[in-house]
Amino acid sequence: MAKTLNVSTAQLSLAWLLHQDKQIVPIPGTRKIARIDENATAVDITLTNEHLAEINRLFPIGLASGKTLLV
């Protein structure tokens, strides 16, 4: 889907978060300054209801679960 929308997977992930409840605010972390601009452009990505439904189908709530590895 990211390739179809001509965005990175990180941008798509951030855009998906931004399309959720207004109370959800993504806080992306990065190790490279160039990624800051890339992350910021996620606000300009419009996801349709079909995009959102497909993402939710592919990655249902509870898919990723288990212990968190603390480093």
mmCIF file of the N, C-alpha and C atoms, coordinates in Angstrom:
data_MODEL
# 
_entry.id   MODEL 
# 
loop_
_atom_site.group_PDB 
_atom_site.id 
_atom_site.type_symbol 
_atom_site.label_atom_id 
_atom_site.label_alt_id 
_atom_site.label_comp_id 
_atom_site.label_asym_id 
_atom_site.label_entity_id 
_atom_site.label_seq_id 
_atom_site.pdbx_PDB_ins_code 
_atom_site.Cartn_x 
_atom_site.Cartn_y 
_atom_site.Cartn_z 
_atom_site.occupancy 
_atom_site.B_iso_or_equiv 
_atom_site.pdbx_formal_charge 
_atom_site.auth_seq_id 
_atom_site.auth_comp_id 
_atom_site.auth_asym_id 
_atom_site.auth_atom_id 
_atom_site.pdbx_PDB_model_num 
ATOM 1   N N  . MET A 1 1  ? 0.832   -1.185  0.000  1.00 0.00 ? 1  MET A N  1 
ATOM 2   C CA . MET A 1 1  ? 0.000   0.000   0.000  1.00 0.00 ? 1  MET A CA 1 
ATOM 3   C C  . MET A 1 1  ? 0.878   1.251   0.000  1.00 0.00 ? 1  MET A C  1 
ATOM 4   N N  . ALA A 1 2  ? 1.953   1.229   0.765  1.00 0.00 ? 2  ALA A N  1 
ATOM 5   C CA . ALA A 1 2  ? 2.854   2.381   0.800  1.00 0.00 ? 2  ALA A CA 1 
ATOM 6   C C  . ALA A 1 2  ? 3.416   2.652   -0.592 1.00 0.00 ? 2  ALA A C  1 
ATOM 7   N N  . LYS A 1 3  ? 3.787   1.599   -1.277 1.00 0.00 ? 3  LYS A N  1 
ATOM 8   C CA . LYS A 1 3  ? 4.332   1.756   -2.624 1.00 0.00 ? 3  LYS A CA 1 
ATOM 9   C C  . LYS A 1 3  ? 3.283   2.360   -3.558 1.00 0.00 ? 3  LYS A C  1 
ATOM 10  N N  . THR A 1 4  ? 2.045   1.883   -3.458 1.00 0.00 ? 4  THR A N  1 
ATOM 11  C CA . THR A 1 4  ? 0.956   2.397   -4.286 1.00 0.00 ? 4  THR A CA 1 
ATOM 12  C C  . THR A 1 4  ? 0.718   3.885   -4.018 1.00 0.00 ? 4  THR A C  1 
ATOM 13  N N  . LEU A 1 5  ? 0.830   4.283   -2.759 1.00 0.00 ? 5  LEU A N  1 
ATOM 14  C CA . LEU A 1 5  ? 0.609   5.680   -2.379 1.00 0.00 ? 5  LEU A CA 1 
ATOM 15  C C  . LEU A 1 5  ? 1.872   6.536   -2.559 1.00 0.00 ? 5  LEU A C  1 
ATOM 16  N N  . ASN A 1 6  ? 2.968   5.891   -2.941 1.00 0.00 ? 6  ASN A N  1 
ATOM 17  C CA . ASN A 1 6  ? 4.256   6.573   -3.145 1.00 0.00 ? 6  ASN A CA 1 
ATOM 18  C C  . ASN A 1 6  ? 4.755   7.241   -1.861 1.00 0.00 ? 6  ASN A C  1 
ATOM 19  N N  . VAL A 1 7  ? 4.663   6.487   -0.759 1.00 0.00 ? 7  VAL A N  1 
ATOM 20  C CA . VAL A 1 7  ? 5.154   6.952   0.540  1.00 0.00 ? 7  VAL A CA 1 
ATOM 21  C C  . VAL A 1 7  ? 5.957   5.824   1.168  1.00 0.00 ? 7  VAL A C  1 
ATOM 22  N N  . SER A 1 8  ? 6.696   6.144   2.212  1.00 0.00 ? 8  SER A N  1 
ATOM 23  C CA . SER A 1 8  ? 7.437   5.099   2.918  1.00 0.00 ? 8  SER A CA 1 
ATOM 24  C C  . SER A 1 8  ? 6.502   4.364   3.875  1.00 0.00 ? 8  SER A C  1 
ATOM 25  N N  . THR A 1 9  ? 6.922   3.215   4.332  1.00 0.00 ? 9  THR A N  1 
ATOM 26  C CA . THR A 1 9  ? 6.105   2.479   5.297  1.00 0.00 ? 9  THR A CA 1 
ATOM 27  C C  . THR A 1 9  ? 5.982   3.259   6.607  1.00 0.00 ? 9  THR A C  1 
ATOM 28  N N  . ALA A 1 10 ? 7.034   3.987   6.968  1.00 0.00 ? 10 ALA A N  1 
ATOM 29  C CA . ALA A 1 10 ? 6.968   4.815   8.178  1.00 0.00 ? 10 ALA A CA 1 
ATOM 30  C C  . ALA A 1 10 ? 5.919   5.913   8.013  1.00 0.00 ? 10 ALA A C  1 
ATOM 31  N N  . GLN A 1 11 ? 5.895   6.553   6.845  1.00 0.00 ? 11 GLN A N  1 
ATOM 32  C CA . GLN A 1 11 ? 4.900   7.592   6.587  1.00 0.00 ? 11 GLN A CA 1 
ATOM 33  C C  . GLN A 1 11 ? 3.489   7.012   6.616  1.00 0.00 ? 11 GLN A C  1 
ATOM 34  N N  . LEU A 1 12 ? 3.314   5.849   6.026  1.00 0.00 ? 12 LEU A N  1 
ATOM 35  C CA . LEU A 1 12 ? 2.006   5.206   6.026  1.00 0.00 ? 12 LEU A CA 1 
ATOM 36  C C  . LEU A 1 12 ? 1.571   4.881   7.445  1.00 0.00 ? 12 LEU A C  1 
ATOM 37  N N  . SER A 1 13 ? 2.483   4.380   8.244  1.00 0.00 ? 13 SER A N  1 
ATOM 38  C CA . SER A 1 13 ? 2.165   4.059   9.639  1.00 0.00 ? 13 SER A CA 1 
ATOM 39  C C  . SER A 1 13 ? 1.746   5.302   10.419 1.00 0.00 ? 13 SER A C  1 
ATOM 40  N N  . LEU A 1 14 ? 2.492   6.377   10.237 1.00 0.00 ? 14 LEU A N  1 
ATOM 41  C CA . LEU A 1 14 ? 2.146   7.626   10.920 1.00 0.00 ? 14 LEU A CA 1 
ATOM 42  C C  . LEU A 1 14 ? 0.817   8.183   10.416 1.00 0.00 ? 14 LEU A C  1 
ATOM 43  N N  . ALA A 1 15 ? 0.593   8.099   9.106  1.00 0.00 ? 15 ALA A N  1 
ATOM 44  C CA . ALA A 1 15 ? -0.673  8.574   8.546  1.00 0.00 ? 15 ALA A CA 1 
ATOM 45  C C  . ALA A 1 15 ? -1.835  7.779   9.113  1.00 0.00 ? 15 ALA A C  1 
ATOM 46  N N  . TRP A 1 16 ? -1.659  6.461   9.246  1.00 0.00 ? 16 TRP A N  1 
ATOM 47  C CA . TRP A 1 16 ? -2.723  5.622   9.820  1.00 0.00 ? 16 TRP A CA 1 
ATOM 48  C C  . TRP A 1 16 ? -3.029  6.079   11.245 1.00 0.00 ? 16 TRP A C  1 
ATOM 49  N N  . LEU A 1 17 ? -1.979  6.312   12.035 1.00 0.00 ? 17 LEU A N  1 
ATOM 50  C CA . LEU A 1 17 ? -2.196  6.783   13.409 1.00 0.00 ? 17 LEU A CA 1 
ATOM 51  C C  . LEU A 1 17 ? -2.933  8.119   13.424 1.00 0.00 ? 17 LEU A C  1 
ATOM 52  N N  . LEU A 1 18 ? -2.566  9.008   12.510 1.00 0.00 ? 18 LEU A N  1 
ATOM 53  C CA . LEU A 1 18 ? -3.208  10.319  12.444 1.00 0.00 ? 18 LEU A CA 1 
ATOM 54  C C  . LEU A 1 18 ? -4.669  10.235  12.021 1.00 0.00 ? 18 LEU A C  1 
ATOM 55  N N  . HIS A 1 19 ? -5.056  9.141   11.378 1.00 0.00 ? 19 HIS A N  1 
ATOM 56  C CA . HIS A 1 19 ? -6.448  8.946   10.957 1.00 0.00 ? 19 HIS A CA 1 
ATOM 57  C C  . HIS A 1 19 ? -7.292  8.269   12.040 1.00 0.00 ? 19 HIS A C  1 
ATOM 58  N N  . GLN A 1 20 ? -6.689  7.999   13.181 1.00 0.00 ? 20 GLN A N  1 
ATOM 59  C CA . GLN A 1 20 ? -7.427  7.390   14.278 1.00 0.00 ? 20 GLN A CA 1 
ATOM 60  C C  . GLN A 1 20 ? -8.070  8.504   15.117 1.00 0.00 ? 20 GLN A C  1 
ATOM 61  N N  . ASP A 1 21 ? -8.462  8.190   16.278 1.00 0.00 ? 21 ASP A N  1 
ATOM 62  C CA . ASP A 1 21 ? -9.081  9.151   17.193 1.00 0.00 ? 21 ASP A CA 1 
ATOM 63  C C  . ASP A 1 21 ? -8.213  10.394  17.351 1.00 0.00 ? 21 ASP A C  1 
ATOM 64  N N  . LYS A 1 22 ? -8.839  11.546  17.435 1.00 0.00 ? 22 LYS A N  1 
ATOM 65  C CA . LYS A 1 22 ? -8.110  12.822  17.588 1.00 0.00 ? 22 LYS A CA 1 
ATOM 66  C C  . LYS A 1 22 ? -7.254  12.859  18.855 1.00 0.00 ? 22 LYS A C  1 
ATOM 67  N N  . GLN A 1 23 ? -7.558  11.978  19.810 1.00 0.00 ? 23 GLN A N  1 
ATOM 68  C CA . GLN A 1 23 ? -6.793  11.949  21.053 1.00 0.00 ? 23 GLN A CA 1 
ATOM 69  C C  . GLN A 1 23 ? -5.506  11.140  20.925 1.00 0.00 ? 23 GLN A C  1 
ATOM 70  N N  . ILE A 1 24 ? -5.314  10.492  19.792 1.00 0.00 ? 24 ILE A N  1 
ATOM 71  C CA . ILE A 1 24 ? -4.094  9.720   19.562 1.00 0.00 ? 24 ILE A CA 1 
ATOM 72  C C  . ILE A 1 24 ? -3.098  10.626  18.849 1.00 0.00 ? 24 ILE A C  1 
ATOM 73  N N  . VAL A 1 25 ? -1.948  10.807  19.472 1.00 0.00 ? 25 VAL A N  1 
ATOM 74  C CA . VAL A 1 25 ? -0.914  11.664  18.910 1.00 0.00 ? 25 VAL A CA 1 
ATOM 75  C C  . VAL A 1 25 ? 0.363   10.836  18.768 1.00 0.00 ? 25 VAL A C  1 
ATOM 76  N N  . PRO A 1 26 ? 0.765   10.531  17.529 1.00 0.00 ? 26 PRO A N  1 
ATOM 77  C CA . PRO A 1 26 ? 1.992   9.755   17.359 1.00 0.00 ? 26 PRO A CA 1 
ATOM 78  C C  . PRO A 1 26 ? 3.222   10.589  17.723 1.00 0.00 ? 26 PRO A C  1 
ATOM 79  N N  . ILE A 1 27 ? 4.172   9.932   18.344 1.00 0.00 ? 27 ILE A N  1 
ATOM 80  C CA . ILE A 1 27 ? 5.433   10.577  18.693 1.00 0.00 ? 27 ILE A CA 1 
ATOM 81  C C  . ILE A 1 27 ? 6.543   9.731   18.066 1.00 0.00 ? 27 ILE A C  1 
ATOM 82  N N  . PRO A 1 28 ? 6.876   10.037  16.805 1.00 0.00 ? 28 PRO A N  1 
ATOM 83  C CA . PRO A 1 28 ? 7.883   9.217   16.123 1.00 0.00 ? 28 PRO A CA 1 
ATOM 84  C C  . PRO A 1 28 ? 9.287   9.501   16.644 1.00 0.00 ? 28 PRO A C  1 
ATOM 85  N N  . GLY A 1 29 ? 10.067  8.477   16.703 1.00 0.00 ? 29 GLY A N  1 
ATOM 86  C CA . GLY A 1 29 ? 11.465  8.629   17.075 1.00 0.00 ? 29 GLY A CA 1 
ATOM 87  C C  . GLY A 1 29 ? 12.315  8.438   15.826 1.00 0.00 ? 29 GLY A C  1 
ATOM 88  N N  . THR A 1 30 ? 13.439  9.052   15.778 1.00 0.00 ? 30 THR A N  1 
ATOM 89  C CA . THR A 1 30 ? 14.317  8.898   14.632 1.00 0.00 ? 30 THR A CA 1 
ATOM 90  C C  . THR A 1 30 ? 15.758  9.092   15.057 1.00 0.00 ? 30 THR A C  1 
ATOM 91  N N  . ARG A 1 31 ? 16.632  8.490   14.295 1.00 0.00 ? 31 ARG A N  1 
ATOM 92  C CA . ARG A 1 31 ? 18.063  8.643   14.552 1.00 0.00 ? 31 ARG A CA 1 
ATOM 93  C C  . ARG A 1 31 ? 18.728  9.507   13.488 1.00 0.00 ? 31 ARG A C  1 
ATOM 94  N N  . LYS A 1 32 ? 17.955  9.895   12.469 1.00 0.00 ? 32 LYS A N  1 
ATOM 95  C CA . LYS A 1 32 ? 18.518  10.675  11.375 1.00 0.00 ? 32 LYS A CA 1 
ATOM 96  C C  . LYS A 1 32 ? 17.675  11.930  11.159 1.00 0.00 ? 32 LYS A C  1 
ATOM 97  N N  . ILE A 1 33 ? 18.347  13.048  11.002 1.00 0.00 ? 33 ILE A N  1 
ATOM 98  C CA . ILE A 1 33 ? 17.656  14.317  10.811 1.00 0.00 ? 33 ILE A CA 1 
ATOM 99  C C  . ILE A 1 33 ? 16.791  14.284  9.553  1.00 0.00 ? 33 ILE A C  1 
ATOM 100 N N  . ALA A 1 34 ? 17.230  13.616  8.511  1.00 0.00 ? 34 ALA A N  1 
ATOM 101 C CA . ALA A 1 34 ? 16.464  13.558  7.266  1.00 0.00 ? 34 ALA A CA 1 
ATOM 102 C C  . ALA A 1 34 ? 15.094  12.924  7.476  1.00 0.00 ? 34 ALA A C  1 
ATOM 103 N N  . ARG A 1 35 ? 14.967  12.065  8.453  1.00 0.00 ? 35 ARG A N  1 
ATOM 104 C CA . ARG A 1 35 ? 13.692  11.388  8.710  1.00 0.00 ? 35 ARG A CA 1 
ATOM 105 C C  . ARG A 1 35 ? 12.658  12.314  9.346  1.00 0.00 ? 35 ARG A C  1 
ATOM 106 N N  . ILE A 1 36 ? 13.113  13.398  9.958  1.00 0.00 ? 36 ILE A N  1 
ATOM 107 C CA . ILE A 1 36 ? 12.176  14.331  10.585 1.00 0.00 ? 36 ILE A CA 1 
ATOM 108 C C  . ILE A 1 36 ? 11.238  14.914  9.533  1.00 0.00 ? 36 ILE A C  1 
ATOM 109 N N  . ASP A 1 37 ? 11.788  15.381  8.414  1.00 0.00 ? 37 ASP A N  1 
ATOM 110 C CA . ASP A 1 37 ? 10.953  15.922  7.333  1.00 0.00 ? 37 ASP A CA 1 
ATOM 111 C C  . ASP A 1 37 ? 10.059  14.842  6.744  1.00 0.00 ? 37 ASP A C  1 
ATOM 112 N N  . GLU A 1 38 ? 10.611  13.643  6.568  1.00 0.00 ? 38 GLU A N  1 
ATOM 113 C CA . GLU A 1 38 ? 9.829   12.523  6.036  1.00 0.00 ? 38 GLU A CA 1 
ATOM 114 C C  . GLU A 1 38 ? 8.648   12.223  6.952  1.00 0.00 ? 38 GLU A C  1 
ATOM 115 N N  . ASN A 1 39 ? 8.898   12.164  8.252  1.00 0.00 ? 39 ASN A N  1 
ATOM 116 C CA . ASN A 1 39 ? 7.827   11.898  9.211  1.00 0.00 ? 39 ASN A CA 1 
ATOM 117 C C  . ASN A 1 39 ? 6.778   13.000  9.183  1.00 0.00 ? 39 ASN A C  1 
ATOM 118 N N  . ALA A 1 40 ? 7.220   14.240  9.078  1.00 0.00 ? 40 ALA A N  1 
ATOM 119 C CA . ALA A 1 40 ? 6.297   15.378  9.109  1.00 0.00 ? 40 ALA A CA 1 
ATOM 120 C C  . ALA A 1 40 ? 5.329   15.362  7.929  1.00 0.00 ? 40 ALA A C  1 
ATOM 121 N N  . THR A 1 41 ? 5.758   14.841  6.793  1.00 0.00 ? 41 THR A N  1 
ATOM 122 C CA . THR A 1 41 ? 4.876   14.833  5.618  1.00 0.00 ? 41 THR A CA 1 
ATOM 123 C C  . THR A 1 41 ? 3.729   13.834  5.752  1.00 0.00 ? 41 THR A C  1 
ATOM 124 N N  . ALA A 1 42 ? 3.756   13.012  6.780  1.00 0.00 ? 42 ALA A N  1 
ATOM 125 C CA . ALA A 1 42 ? 2.659   12.061  6.994  1.00 0.00 ? 42 ALA A CA 1 
ATOM 126 C C  . ALA A 1 42 ? 1.334   12.776  7.220  1.00 0.00 ? 42 ALA A C  1 
ATOM 127 N N  . VAL A 1 43 ? 1.380   14.015  7.696  1.00 0.00 ? 43 VAL A N  1 
ATOM 128 C CA . VAL A 1 43 ? 0.138   14.765  7.910  1.00 0.00 ? 43 VAL A CA 1 
ATOM 129 C C  . VAL A 1 43 ? -0.563  15.090  6.594  1.00 0.00 ? 43 VAL A C  1 
ATOM 130 N N  . ASP A 1 44 ? 0.167   15.043  5.488  1.00 0.00 ? 44 ASP A N  1 
ATOM 131 C CA . ASP A 1 44 ? -0.403  15.358  4.175  1.00 0.00 ? 44 ASP A CA 1 
ATOM 132 C C  . ASP A 1 44 ? -0.958  14.139  3.446  1.00 0.00 ? 44 ASP A C  1 
ATOM 133 N N  . ILE A 1 45 ? -0.811  12.961  4.042  1.00 0.00 ? 45 ILE A N  1 
ATOM 134 C CA . ILE A 1 45 ? -1.271  11.729  3.394  1.00 0.00 ? 45 ILE A CA 1 
ATOM 135 C C  . ILE A 1 45 ? -2.735  11.505  3.739  1.00 0.00 ? 45 ILE A C  1 
ATOM 136 N N  . THR A 1 46 ? -3.552  11.373  2.710  1.00 0.00 ? 46 THR A N  1 
ATOM 137 C CA . THR A 1 46 ? -4.973  11.101  2.902  1.00 0.00 ? 46 THR A CA 1 
ATOM 138 C C  . THR A 1 46 ? -5.223  9.622   2.672  1.00 0.00 ? 46 THR A C  1 
ATOM 139 N N  . LEU A 1 47 ? -5.759  8.972   3.683  1.00 0.00 ? 47 LEU A N  1 
ATOM 140 C CA . LEU A 1 47 ? -6.121  7.562   3.560  1.00 0.00 ? 47 LEU A CA 1 
ATOM 141 C C  . LEU A 1 47 ? -7.637  7.473   3.442  1.00 0.00 ? 47 LEU A C  1 
ATOM 142 N N  . THR A 1 48 ? -8.099  6.725   2.456  1.00 0.00 ? 48 THR A N  1 
ATOM 143 C CA . THR A 1 48 ? -9.536  6.550   2.266  1.00 0.00 ? 48 THR A CA 1 
ATOM 144 C C  . THR A 1 48 ? -10.072 5.538   3.275  1.00 0.00 ? 48 THR A C  1 
ATOM 145 N N  . ASN A 1 49 ? -11.377 5.462   3.366  1.00 0.00 ? 49 ASN A N  1 
ATOM 146 C CA . ASN A 1 49 ? -11.989 4.435   4.222  1.00 0.00 ? 49 ASN A CA 1 
ATOM 147 C C  . ASN A 1 49 ? -11.559 3.046   3.780  1.00 0.00 ? 49 ASN A C  1 
ATOM 148 N N  . GLU A 1 50 ? -11.366 2.860   2.472  1.00 0.00 ? 50 GLU A N  1 
ATOM 149 C CA . GLU A 1 50 ? -10.921 1.563   1.957  1.00 0.00 ? 50 GLU A CA 1 
ATOM 150 C C  . GLU A 1 50 ? -9.502  1.259   2.423  1.00 0.00 ? 50 GLU A C  1 
ATOM 151 N N  . HIS A 1 51 ? -8.619  2.263   2.383  1.00 0.00 ? 51 HIS A N  1 
ATOM 152 C CA . HIS A 1 51 ? -7.250  2.067   2.885  1.00 0.00 ? 51 HIS A CA 1 
ATOM 153 C C  . HIS A 1 51 ? -7.275  1.665   4.358  1.00 0.00 ? 51 HIS A C  1 
ATOM 154 N N  . LEU A 1 52 ? -8.031  2.421   5.143  1.00 0.00 ? 52 LEU A N  1 
ATOM 155 C CA . LEU A 1 52 ? -8.093  2.156   6.583  1.00 0.00 ? 52 LEU A CA 1 
ATOM 156 C C  . LEU A 1 52 ? -8.663  0.772   6.872  1.00 0.00 ? 52 LEU A C  1 
ATOM 157 N N  . ALA A 1 53 ? -9.694  0.384   6.142  1.00 0.00 ? 53 ALA A N  1 
ATOM 158 C CA . ALA A 1 53 ? -10.294 -0.935  6.331  1.00 0.00 ? 53 ALA A CA 1 
ATOM 159 C C  . ALA A 1 53 ? -9.298  -2.044  5.987  1.00 0.00 ? 53 ALA A C  1 
ATOM 160 N N  . GLU A 1 54 ? -8.531  -1.852  4.919  1.00 0.00 ? 54 GLU A N  1 
ATOM 161 C CA . GLU A 1 54 ? -7.542  -2.861  4.512  1.00 0.00 ? 54 GLU A CA 1 
ATOM 162 C C  . GLU A 1 54 ? -6.431  -2.983  5.547  1.00 0.00 ? 54 GLU A C  1 
ATOM 163 N N  . ILE A 1 55 ? -5.952  -1.866  6.058  1.00 0.00 ? 55 ILE A N  1 
ATOM 164 C CA . ILE A 1 55 ? -4.917  -1.908  7.099  1.00 0.00 ? 55 ILE A CA 1 
ATOM 165 C C  . ILE A 1 55 ? -5.459  -2.614  8.336  1.00 0.00 ? 55 ILE A C  1 
ATOM 166 N N  . ASN A 1 56 ? -6.672  -2.274  8.738  1.00 0.00 ? 56 ASN A N  1 
ATOM 167 C CA . ASN A 1 56 ? -7.270  -2.908  9.923  1.00 0.00 ? 56 ASN A CA 1 
ATOM 168 C C  . ASN A 1 56 ? -7.523  -4.399  9.710  1.00 0.00 ? 56 ASN A C  1 
ATOM 169 N N  . ARG A 1 57 ? -7.798  -4.785  8.472  1.00 0.00 ? 57 ARG A N  1 
ATOM 170 C CA . ARG A 1 57 ? -7.993  -6.206  8.173  1.00 0.00 ? 57 ARG A CA 1 
ATOM 171 C C  . ARG A 1 57 ? -6.668  -6.953  8.259  1.00 0.00 ? 57 ARG A C  1 
ATOM 172 N N  . LEU A 1 58 ? -5.624  -6.347  7.703  1.00 0.00 ? 58 LEU A N  1 
ATOM 173 C CA . LEU A 1 58 ? -4.313  -6.997  7.686  1.00 0.00 ? 58 LEU A CA 1 
ATOM 174 C C  . LEU A 1 58 ? -3.649  -7.024  9.063  1.00 0.00 ? 58 LEU A C  1 
ATOM 175 N N  . PHE A 1 59 ? -3.925  -6.012  9.858  1.00 0.00 ? 59 PHE A N  1 
ATOM 176 C CA . PHE A 1 59 ? -3.292  -5.881  11.169 1.00 0.00 ? 59 PHE A CA 1 
ATOM 177 C C  . PHE A 1 59 ? -4.345  -5.635  12.236 1.00 0.00 ? 59 PHE A C  1 
ATOM 178 N N  . PRO A 1 60 ? -5.122  -6.659  12.579 1.00 0.00 ? 60 PRO A N  1 
ATOM 179 C CA . PRO A 1 60 ? -6.185  -6.474  13.562 1.00 0.00 ? 60 PRO A CA 1 
ATOM 180 C C  . PRO A 1 60 ? -5.628  -6.196  14.964 1.00 0.00 ? 60 PRO A C  1 
ATOM 181 N N  . ILE A 1 61 ? -6.441  -5.531  15.756 1.00 0.00 ? 61 ILE A N  1 
ATOM 182 C CA . ILE A 1 61 ? -6.065  -5.258  17.145 1.00 0.00 ? 61 ILE A CA 1 
ATOM 183 C C  . ILE A 1 61 ? -5.754  -6.589  17.837 1.00 0.00 ? 61 ILE A C  1 
ATOM 184 N N  . GLY A 1 62 ? -4.647  -6.633  18.539 1.00 0.00 ? 62 GLY A N  1 
ATOM 185 C CA . GLY A 1 62 ? -4.239  -7.844  19.239 1.00 0.00 ? 62 GLY A CA 1 
ATOM 186 C C  . GLY A 1 62 ? -3.254  -8.703  18.457 1.00 0.00 ? 62 GLY A C  1 
ATOM 187 N N  . LEU A 1 63 ? -3.012  -8.351  17.195 1.00 0.00 ? 63 LEU A N  1 
ATOM 188 C CA . LEU A 1 63 ? -2.092  -9.139  16.371 1.00 0.00 ? 63 LEU A CA 1 
ATOM 189 C C  . LEU A 1 63 ? -0.709  -9.193  17.006 1.00 0.00 ? 63 LEU A C  1 
ATOM 190 N N  . ALA A 1 64 ? -0.225  -8.032  17.414 1.00 0.00 ? 64 ALA A N  1 
ATOM 191 C CA . ALA A 1 64 ? 1.091   -7.967  18.056 1.00 0.00 ? 64 ALA A CA 1 
ATOM 192 C C  . ALA A 1 64 ? 0.865   -7.935  19.561 1.00 0.00 ? 64 ALA A C  1 
ATOM 193 N N  . SER A 1 65 ? 1.259   -9.000  20.208 1.00 0.00 ? 65 SER A N  1 
ATOM 194 C CA . SER A 1 65 ? 1.093   -9.048  21.657 1.00 0.00 ? 65 SER A CA 1 
ATOM 195 C C  . SER A 1 65 ? 2.240   -9.862  22.244 1.00 0.00 ? 65 SER A C  1 
ATOM 196 N N  . GLY A 1 66 ? 2.373   -9.720  23.516 1.00 0.00 ? 66 GLY A N  1 
ATOM 197 C CA . GLY A 1 66 ? 3.439   -10.467 24.187 1.00 0.00 ? 66 GLY A CA 1 
ATOM 198 C C  . GLY A 1 66 ? 4.286   -9.548  25.026 1.00 0.00 ? 66 GLY A C  1 
ATOM 199 N N  . LYS A 1 67 ? 5.351   -10.098 25.536 1.00 0.00 ? 67 LYS A N  1 
ATOM 200 C CA . LYS A 1 67 ? 6.241   -9.329  26.396 1.00 0.00 ? 67 LYS A CA 1 
ATOM 201 C C  . LYS A 1 67 ? 7.019   -8.322  25.571 1.00 0.00 ? 67 LYS A C  1 
ATOM 202 N N  . THR A 1 68 ? 7.292   -7.186  26.194 1.00 0.00 ? 68 THR A N  1 
ATOM 203 C CA . THR A 1 68 ? 8.126   -6.153  25.585 1.00 0.00 ? 68 THR A CA 1 
ATOM 204 C C  . THR A 1 68 ? 9.551   -6.385  26.018 1.00 0.00 ? 68 THR A C  1 
ATOM 205 N N  . LEU A 1 69 ? 10.452  -6.365  25.072 1.00 0.00 ? 69 LEU A N  1 
ATOM 206 C CA . LEU A 1 69 ? 11.874  -6.528  25.387 1.00 0.00 ? 69 LEU A CA 1 
ATOM 207 C C  . LEU A 1 69 ? 12.453  -5.165  25.693 1.00 0.00 ? 69 LEU A C  1 
ATOM 208 N N  . LEU A 1 70 ? 12.931  -4.982  26.893 1.00 0.00 ? 70 LEU A N  1 
ATOM 209 C CA . LEU A 1 70 ? 13.556  -3.729  27.283 1.00 0.00 ? 70 LEU A CA 1 
ATOM 210 C C  . LEU A 1 70 ? 15.044  -3.830  27.014 1.00 0.00 ? 70 LEU A C  1 
ATOM 211 N N  . VAL A 1 71 ? 15.549  -2.850  26.320 1.00 0.00 ? 71 VAL A N  1 
ATOM 212 C CA . VAL A 1 71 ? 16.972  -2.850  25.970 1.00 0.00 ? 71 VAL A CA 1 
ATOM 213 C C  . VAL A 1 71 ? 17.701  -1.838  26.796 1.00 0.00 ? 71 VAL A C  1 
# 
